[in-house]
Amino acid sequence: MPNLISHFASIAADYDVLLCDVWGVVHNGVAAFPQACDALMRARAAGVTVVFITNAPRPHLVVRGQLEGLKVPRETYDDIVTSGDVTRGVIETRAGQSLYHLGPARDRSIFTDMKTPVRFAPVDSADYVVCSGLDDDDLNTPEDYRRELEIMRARNLFMICGNPDRVVDRGDRLVYCAGAVADLYASMGGEVLYAGKPFKPIYDMALASAEKVRGSNVPLDRVLCIGDSVRTDLRGARDAGIDFLFITAGIHAEELGGRDGPDPEAIRTVLGAAGALPKAVMRDLVW
């Protein structure tokens, strides 16, 4: 069993940099978590650098505006790195090719102000696909896109997944994300590049940002990842060689004991299946 803690202050001094997940840790898509924001602000006041690392399929400036709308104080973090930022970098490498955007119109900000203008095309003629989410995640499921994915597979189209999350909390319920659609495409034999967590490019970008803020290199043993997902956050931290703080009141809340958790036996089961242990476990991020 990892260490079960009630207060982040008990381990905060062990780290110089926090790579902190956003949705499920700092807010739930509807409102900010005041105690989590307070904990991060206290850490920053003690000299810790906080970089938000999120699978949001939008540029970091757009996410910053969303955080303002959710009343997340600007003092909570030093910088933001998103899977949208990574996706834009991949798109830049495919200049001259046309893309098909599978996702809602609200994600179109991912394509704005690119160095090379983006050329869009329908699915039956595009050179590759960028999947940022479901058109209506309140109603749609990945299966609603199977016919579209079959067309892509028949054309052997490469897909960039701009948000590897399968689900996220929205208020008190879970909604599907781009990762669920990309996983279905991959299960059909399609080639997918996942632009965010748990894959290395987003961690490299986040660490580079932290080092720029601090003006010096940061040893990995002085970095802590914070998140609520076994699939993306825990795996990503493990693969990057970074300690991980697991927040159980996010997307795994019900299976880990609900809001009254974490339940030790449930944690053993979930983490045993994951094959990795976090440095510590908390229900919510609290100073």
C-alpha positions as a Markdown table, in Angstrom:
| # | Residue | x | y | z |
|---|---|---|---|---|
| 1 | Met | 0.0 | 0.0 | 0.0 |
| 2 | Pro | 1.2 | 3.5 | -0.7 |
| 3 | Asn | 1.2 | 6.1 | 2.0 |
| 4 | Leu | -2.3 | 7.4 | 2.8 |
| 5 | Ile | -2.1 | 11.1 | 3.7 |
| 6 | Ser | -4.7 | 13.7 | 4.7 |
| 7 | His | -2.6 | 16.9 | 4.2 |
| 8 | Phe | -0.3 | 17.8 | 1.3 |
| 9 | Ala | 1.9 | 19.8 | 3.7 |
| 10 | Ser | 3.3 | 16.5 | 5.0 |
| 11 | Ile | 5.2 | 15.9 | 1.7 |
| 12 | Ala | 5.3 | 19.3 | 0.1 |
| 13 | Ala | 8.9 | 20.1 | 1.2 |
| 14 | Asp | 10.2 | 17.1 | -0.7 |
| 15 | Tyr | 9.5 | 18.7 | -4.1 |
| 16 | Asp | 10.5 | 21.8 | -6.1 |
| 17 | Val | 8.0 | 21.3 | -9.0 |
| 18 | Leu | 4.4 | 20.1 | -9.2 |
| 19 | Leu | 3.0 | 18.9 | -12.5 |
| 20 | Cys | -0.6 | 19.0 | -11.5 |
| 21 | Asp | -3.6 | 17.6 | -13.4 |
| 22 | Val | -6.5 | 20.1 | -13.6 |
| 23 | Trp | -9.9 | 18.4 | -14.2 |
| 24 | Gly | -10.8 | 16.2 | -11.3 |
| 25 | Val | -8.0 | 17.7 | -9.0 |
| 26 | Val | -8.5 | 21.5 | -9.3 |
| 27 | His | -12.0 | 21.6 | -10.6 |
| 28 | Asn | -14.8 | 19.3 | -11.8 |
| 29 | Gly | -15.8 | 21.2 | -15.0 |
| 30 | Val | -18.4 | 23.2 | -13.1 |
| 31 | Ala | -16.6 | 24.8 | -10.2 |
| 32 | Ala | -13.1 | 25.1 | -8.7 |
| 33 | Phe | -12.1 | 23.1 | -5.6 |
| 34 | Pro | -11.2 | 25.9 | -3.1 |
| 35 | Gln | -9.1 | 23.6 | -0.9 |
| 36 | Ala | -7.0 | 22.3 | -3.9 |
| 37 | Cys | -6.4 | 25.9 | -5.1 |
| 38 | Asp | -5.4 | 26.9 | -1.5 |
| 39 | Ala | -2.9 | 24.0 | -1.3 |
| 40 | Leu | -1.3 | 24.9 | -4.6 |
| 41 | Met | -1.0 | 28.6 | -3.7 |
| 42 | Arg | 0.6 | 27.7 | -0.3 |
| 43 | Ala | 3.0 | 25.4 | -2.2 |
| 44 | Arg | 4.0 | 28.3 | -4.5 |
| 45 | Ala | 4.4 | 30.6 | -1.6 |
| 46 | Ala | 6.9 | 28.2 | -0.2 |
| 47 | Gly | 8.9 | 28.3 | -3.5 |
| 48 | Val | 7.4 | 25.4 | -5.4 |
| 49 | Thr | 6.7 | 25.8 | -9.1 |
| 50 | Val | 3.3 | 24.6 | -10.3 |
| 51 | Val | 2.7 | 23.7 | -13.9 |
| 52 | Phe | -0.8 | 22.5 | -14.8 |
| 53 | Ile | -0.5 | 19.6 | -17.2 |
| 54 | Thr | -3.9 | 18.8 | -18.8 |
| 55 | Asn | -5.3 | 16.7 | -21.6 |
| 56 | Ala | -7.5 | 19.6 | -22.7 |
| 57 | Pro | -7.5 | 19.6 | -26.5 |
| 58 | Arg | -7.1 | 23.4 | -26.6 |
| 59 | Pro | -4.1 | 25.8 | -26.4 |
| 60 | His | -3.0 | 26.8 | -22.9 |
| 61 | Leu | -4.3 | 30.4 | -23.4 |
| 62 | Val | -7.8 | 29.1 | -23.9 |
| 63 | Val | -7.6 | 26.8 | -20.9 |
| 64 | Arg | -6.4 | 29.8 | -18.8 |
| 65 | Gly | -9.5 | 31.7 | -19.8 |
| 66 | Gln | -11.6 | 28.6 | -18.8 |
| 67 | Leu | -9.9 | 28.5 | -15.4 |
| 68 | Glu | -10.7 | 32.1 | -14.8 |
| 69 | Gly | -14.4 | 31.4 | -15.6 |
| 70 | Leu | -14.3 | 28.5 | -13.0 |
| 71 | Lys | -12.8 | 30.9 | -10.4 |
| 72 | Val | -9.4 | 29.2 | -10.2 |
| 73 | Pro | -7.1 | 31.9 | -9.0 |
| 74 | Arg | -4.2 | 32.9 | -11.3 |
| 75 | Glu | -2.0 | 32.5 | -8.2 |
| 76 | Thr | -2.6 | 28.8 | -8.2 |
| 77 | Tyr | -0.1 | 28.0 | -11.0 |
| 78 | Asp | 3.0 | 29.3 | -12.9 |
| 79 | Asp | 2.2 | 27.9 | -16.3 |
| 80 | Ile | -0.1 | 25.5 | -18.2 |
| 81 | Val | 0.8 | 22.8 | -20.7 |
| 82 | Thr | -2.0 | 21.1 | -22.7 |
| 83 | Ser | -2.4 | 18.2 | -25.0 |
| 84 | Gly | -3.7 | 20.9 | -27.4 |
| 85 | Asp | -0.2 | 22.5 | -27.3 |
| 86 | Val | 1.3 | 19.1 | -28.2 |
| 87 | Thr | -1.2 | 18.5 | -30.9 |
| 88 | Arg | -0.4 | 21.9 | -32.5 |
| 89 | Gly | 3.2 | 20.9 | -32.6 |
| 90 | Val | 2.4 | 17.6 | -34.4 |
| 91 | Ile | 0.2 | 19.5 | -36.9 |
| 92 | Glu | 3.0 | 21.8 | -37.7 |
| 93 | Thr | 5.1 | 18.9 | -38.8 |
| 94 | Arg | 2.5 | 17.9 | -41.4 |
| 95 | Ala | 2.4 | 21.2 | -43.2 |
| 96 | Gly | 0.8 | 20.9 | -46.6 |
| 97 | Gln | -1.4 | 18.0 | -45.7 |
| 98 | Ser | -5.2 | 18.4 | -45.2 |
| 99 | Leu | -6.9 | 17.3 | -42.0 |
| 100 | Tyr | -10.4 | 16.1 | -40.9 |
| 101 | His | -11.4 | 17.4 | -37.5 |
| 102 | Leu | -13.5 | 15.0 | -35.5 |
| 103 | Gly | -14.8 | 16.9 | -32.6 |
| 104 | Pro | -17.0 | 19.8 | -31.4 |
| 105 | Ala | -16.7 | 23.3 | -32.9 |
| 106 | Arg | -15.6 | 24.7 | -29.4 |
| 107 | Asp | -12.3 | 22.9 | -30.0 |
| 108 | Arg | -11.5 | 24.8 | -33.2 |
| 109 | Ser | -9.2 | 27.1 | -31.2 |
| 110 | Ile | -6.6 | 24.3 | -31.4 |
| 111 | Phe | -6.1 | 25.3 | -35.1 |
| 112 | Thr | -6.0 | 29.1 | -34.8 |
| 113 | Asp | -2.8 | 31.2 | -35.2 |
| 114 | Met | -0.7 | 28.3 | -36.5 |
| 115 | Lys | 2.6 | 29.1 | -38.2 |
| 116 | Thr | 1.2 | 27.4 | -41.3 |
| 117 | Pro | -2.5 | 27.8 | -42.1 |
| 118 | Val | -4.5 | 24.6 | -41.6 |
| 119 | Arg | -6.3 | 23.1 | -44.6 |
| 120 | Phe | -9.5 | 21.2 | -43.7 |
| 121 | Ala | -11.1 | 18.5 | -45.8 |
| 122 | Pro | -13.9 | 15.9 | -45.4 |
| 123 | Val | -13.2 | 12.5 | -44.1 |
| 124 | Asp | -13.3 | 10.9 | -47.5 |
| 125 | Ser | -10.4 | 13.1 | -48.9 |
| 126 | Ala | -8.4 | 14.3 | -45.9 |
| 127 | Asp | -4.8 | 13.2 | -45.4 |
| 128 | Tyr | -5.1 | 12.6 | -41.6 |
| 129 | Val | -7.5 | 13.1 | -38.7 |
| 130 | Val | -7.4 | 15.2 | -35.5 |
| 131 | Cys | -9.8 | 13.9 | -32.9 |
| 132 | Ser | -10.5 | 16.4 | -30.1 |
| 133 | Gly | -13.7 | 14.9 | -28.6 |
| 134 | Leu | -17.3 | 14.0 | -29.3 |
| 135 | Asp | -19.7 | 16.5 | -31.0 |
| 136 | Asp | -22.1 | 16.3 | -28.0 |
| 137 | Asp | -20.5 | 14.6 | -25.1 |
| 138 | Asp | -23.8 | 14.9 | -23.1 |
| 139 | Leu | -25.5 | 12.5 | -25.6 |
| 140 | Asn | -22.9 | 10.8 | -27.8 |
| 141 | Thr | -20.9 | 7.7 | -27.1 |
| 142 | Pro | -17.9 | 6.3 | -29.1 |
| 143 | Glu | -20.1 | 3.8 | -30.8 |
| 144 | Asp | -21.9 | 6.7 | -32.5 |
| 145 | Tyr | -18.7 | 7.3 | -34.5 |
| 146 | Arg | -18.1 | 3.7 | -35.6 |
| 147 | Arg | -19.3 | 4.2 | -39.2 |
| 148 | Glu | -17.0 | 7.3 | -39.5 |
| 149 | Leu | -14.1 | 5.4 | -38.1 |
| 150 | Glu | -14.7 | 2.6 | -40.6 |
| 151 | Ile | -14.3 | 5.1 | -43.4 |
| 152 | Met | -11.0 | 6.3 | -41.8 |
| 153 | Arg | -9.8 | 2.8 | -41.4 |
| 154 | Ala | -10.6 | 1.9 | -44.9 |
| 155 | Arg | -8.5 | 4.8 | -46.0 |
| 156 | Asn | -5.7 | 4.0 | -43.5 |
| 157 | Leu | -5.8 | 7.5 | -42.0 |
| 158 | Phe | -3.5 | 8.5 | -39.3 |
| 159 | Met | -5.2 | 10.0 | -36.2 |
| 160 | Ile | -3.9 | 12.5 | -33.7 |
| 161 | Cys | -5.8 | 12.2 | -30.5 |
| 162 | Gly | -5.9 | 15.7 | -28.9 |
| 163 | Asn | -7.2 | 14.4 | -25.5 |
| 164 | Pro | -6.2 | 10.9 | -24.5 |
| 165 | Asp | -8.7 | 10.9 | -21.5 |
| 166 | Arg | -11.5 | 8.4 | -21.9 |
| 167 | Val | -13.8 | 10.1 | -19.5 |
| 168 | Val | -13.9 | 13.1 | -17.1 |
| 169 | Asp | -16.1 | 14.3 | -14.3 |
| 170 | Arg | -18.6 | 16.9 | -15.3 |
| 171 | Gly | -20.2 | 17.9 | -12.0 |
| 172 | Asp | -21.5 | 14.6 | -10.6 |
| 173 | Arg | -21.3 | 12.5 | -13.7 |
| 174 | Leu | -18.8 | 11.1 | -16.2 |
| 175 | Val | -18.7 | 12.1 | -19.9 |
| 176 | Tyr | -16.7 | 10.6 | -22.8 |
| 177 | Cys | -13.6 | 12.3 | -24.2 |
| 178 | Ala | -11.6 | 11.9 | -27.4 |
| 179 | Gly | -9.5 | 9.1 | -25.9 |
| 180 | Ala | -12.5 | 6.8 | -25.9 |
| 181 | Val | -13.0 | 7.4 | -29.6 |
| 182 | Ala | -9.3 | 7.0 | -30.4 |
| 183 | Asp | -9.2 | 3.8 | -28.4 |
| 184 | Leu | -12.1 | 2.4 | -30.5 |
| 185 | Tyr | -10.2 | 3.4 | -33.7 |
| 186 | Ala | -7.0 | 1.8 | -32.4 |
| 187 | Ser | -9.0 | -1.4 | -31.6 |
| 188 | Met | -10.1 | -1.4 | -35.3 |
| 189 | Gly | -6.4 | -1.3 | -36.4 |
| 190 | Gly | -6.1 | 2.4 | -36.9 |
| 191 | Glu | -2.9 | 4.2 | -36.2 |
| 192 | Val | -3.2 | 6.7 | -33.3 |
| 193 | Leu | -0.8 | 9.2 | -31.8 |
| 194 | Tyr | -2.0 | 10.3 | -28.3 |
| 195 | Ala | -0.8 | 13.9 | -27.8 |
| 196 | Gly | -1.2 | 14.1 | -24.0 |
| 197 | Lys | -0.8 | 12.1 | -20.8 |
| 198 | Pro | 0.4 | 9.4 | -20.3 |
| 199 | Phe | 2.8 | 9.9 | -23.2 |
| 200 | Lys | 6.2 | 11.5 | -23.0 |
| 201 | Pro | 5.9 | 14.6 | -25.2 |
| 202 | Ile | 3.6 | 16.4 | -22.8 |
| 203 | Tyr | 5.9 | 15.7 | -19.8 |
| 204 | Asp | 8.9 | 17.0 | -21.7 |
| 205 | Met | 7.1 | 20.2 | -22.5 |
| 206 | Ala | 5.9 | 20.6 | -18.9 |
| 207 | Leu | 9.3 | 20.0 | -17.4 |
| 208 | Ala | 10.9 | 22.5 | -19.9 |
| 209 | Ser | 8.3 | 25.0 | -18.8 |
| 210 | Ala | 9.1 | 24.4 | -15.1 |
| 211 | Glu | 12.8 | 24.8 | -15.7 |
| 212 | Lys | 12.2 | 28.0 | -17.6 |
| 213 | Val | 10.2 | 29.4 | -14.7 |
| 214 | Arg | 12.8 | 28.4 | -12.2 |
| 215 | Gly | 15.8 | 29.4 | -14.3 |
| 216 | Ser | 17.6 | 26.1 | -13.6 |
| 217 | Asn | 17.4 | 22.3 | -14.2 |
| 218 | Val | 15.2 | 20.3 | -11.9 |
| 219 | Pro | 16.2 | 16.8 | -10.9 |
| 220 | Leu | 13.3 | 14.3 | -11.5 |
| 221 | Asp | 13.4 | 13.3 | -7.8 |
| 222 | Arg | 12.3 | 16.8 | -6.9 |
| 223 | Val | 9.3 | 16.7 | -9.2 |
| 224 | Leu | 5.8 | 15.4 | -8.2 |
| 225 | Cys | 2.9 | 14.7 | -10.5 |
| 226 | Ile | -0.6 | 15.0 | -9.1 |
| 227 | Gly | -3.7 | 13.5 | -10.7 |
| 228 | Asp | -6.8 | 11.4 | -10.4 |
| 229 | Ser | -6.5 | 8.9 | -13.3 |
| 230 | Val | -4.7 | 5.6 | -13.2 |
| 231 | Arg | -4.6 | 5.3 | -16.9 |
| 232 | Thr | -3.2 | 8.7 | -17.8 |
| 233 | Asp | -1.7 | 10.3 | -14.6 |
| 234 | Leu | -0.3 | 7.4 | -12.8 |
| 235 | Arg | 1.0 | 5.6 | -15.9 |
| 236 | Gly | 2.5 | 8.9 | -17.3 |
| 237 | Ala | 4.3 | 9.7 | -14.1 |
| 238 | Arg | 5.6 | 6.2 | -13.8 |
| 239 | Asp | 6.9 | 6.1 | -17.4 |
| 240 | Ala | 8.5 | 9.6 | -16.9 |
| 241 | Gly | 10.3 | 8.4 | -13.7 |
| 242 | Ile | 8.4 | 11.0 | -11.5 |
| 243 | Asp | 6.7 | 10.5 | -8.1 |
| 244 | Phe | 2.9 | 10.6 | -8.2 |
| 245 | Leu | 0.2 | 11.7 | -5.8 |
| 246 | Phe | -3.0 | 9.9 | -6.5 |
| 247 | Ile | -6.3 | 11.9 | -5.8 |
| 248 | Thr | -9.1 | 9.4 | -5.3 |
| 249 | Ala | -12.1 | 11.7 | -5.4 |
| 250 | Gly | -11.8 | 12.2 | -9.2 |
| 251 | Ile | -12.8 | 9.8 | -11.9 |
| 252 | His | -12.1 | 6.7 | -9.7 |
| 253 | Ala | -14.2 | 8.0 | -6.8 |
| 254 | Glu | -16.9 | 5.4 | -6.9 |
| 255 | Glu | -14.7 | 2.4 | -7.2 |
| 256 | Leu | -12.4 | 3.7 | -4.5 |
| 257 | Gly | -15.0 | 4.3 | -1.8 |
| 258 | Gly | -16.9 | 7.4 | -3.0 |
| 259 | Arg | -16.5 | 10.8 | -1.3 |
| 260 | Asp | -16.0 | 9.0 | 2.0 |
| 261 | Gly | -13.0 | 7.0 | 0.6 |
| 262 | Pro | -10.4 | 6.1 | -0.1 |
| 263 | Asp | -11.0 | 2.5 | 0.8 |
| 264 | Pro | -7.7 | 0.6 | 1.3 |
| 265 | Glu | -8.9 | -2.6 | -0.1 |
| 266 | Ala | -10.3 | -0.9 | -3.2 |
| 267 | Ile | -7.0 | 0.9 | -3.6 |
| 268 | Arg | -5.1 | -2.3 | -3.5 |
| 269 | Thr | -7.4 | -3.8 | -6.2 |
| 270 | Val | -7.1 | -0.7 | -8.6 |
| 271 | Leu | -3.4 | -0.2 | -8.1 |
| 272 | Gly | -2.7 | -3.9 | -8.3 |
| 273 | Ala | -4.4 | -4.0 | -11.7 |
| 274 | Ala | -2.4 | -1.0 | -12.8 |
| 275 | Gly | 0.9 | -2.6 | -11.8 |
| 276 | Ala | 2.2 | 0.7 | -10.3 |
| 277 | Leu | 2.2 | 2.4 | -6.9 |
| 278 | Pro | 1.9 | 6.2 | -6.3 |
| 279 | Lys | 4.1 | 7.9 | -3.8 |
| 280 | Ala | 1.0 | 8.8 | -1.7 |
| 281 | Val | -2.8 | 8.8 | -1.9 |
| 282 | Met | -5.2 | 11.5 | -0.8 |
| 283 | Arg | -9.0 | 11.8 | -1.2 |
| 284 | Asp | -8.8 | 15.5 | -2.2 |
| 285 | Leu | -5.9 | 17.8 | -2.6 |
| 286 | Val | -5.8 | 19.7 | 0.8 |
| 287 | Trp | -2.9 | 21.6 | 2.3 |
